[in-house]
């Protein structure tokens, strides 16, 4: 954009997945008192998948965070709970009370630590990522490029997009204090940056930002609709670690080892994510990149 974005209305959303409790309880707490009070914009807080939160489950009929592509939102034949709820959220936050930026809160059962997921490389986003990486060096950037209208994620509804906060490791349906506090810390940094940006403050952006770009998902071997192998012990917990051709990735129940046969220079993330067992997704392959301004 040639005009510098100004953020006036920001949304912090929790409970997009109903059993990811750090975000749910952060929103419940912040509805009473926010730990960071913005100076230059307003913050709304909301819970996305209310029914799933009540049942302490990820979703009821379909993953809500796969329901926000423009095509799906426009398809009124999709009448299950998450499809209807997605249309309600999209209408409210793009038409009735439009928001400029969305922070969507998630947790993972994998050893990913603190991760932020983004889909754009605008000047604003570059400076935001620079600020986060410098303020909290253990933060990793998960970059999934694509047309925002085609992305199925809630955080893409913002006028200037948004960011997904992913903190691990924690089991589903469990509230861990360390994960909760890491979530609060990262969200506070994002909110603080928005004030700095709106005030045209000194940003001190990095020349390059280390990141990981999405390549593809890798699926577990399946036979007759049932898992035929497990994540190999040497891969378990190896999120963001380099994966070499010939490294073990799966262990069949017979004891047979299946090794990686793809391309070099990749890293797995979401390794053995419990939430992905419904699709048999084993992990996501990423390539390590350097983001530069305007790249």
Order of alpha helices (4+ residues) and beta strands (2+ residues): beta-alpha-beta-alpha-alpha-alpha-beta-beta-alpha-beta-beta-alpha-beta-beta-beta-beta-beta-beta-beta-beta-beta
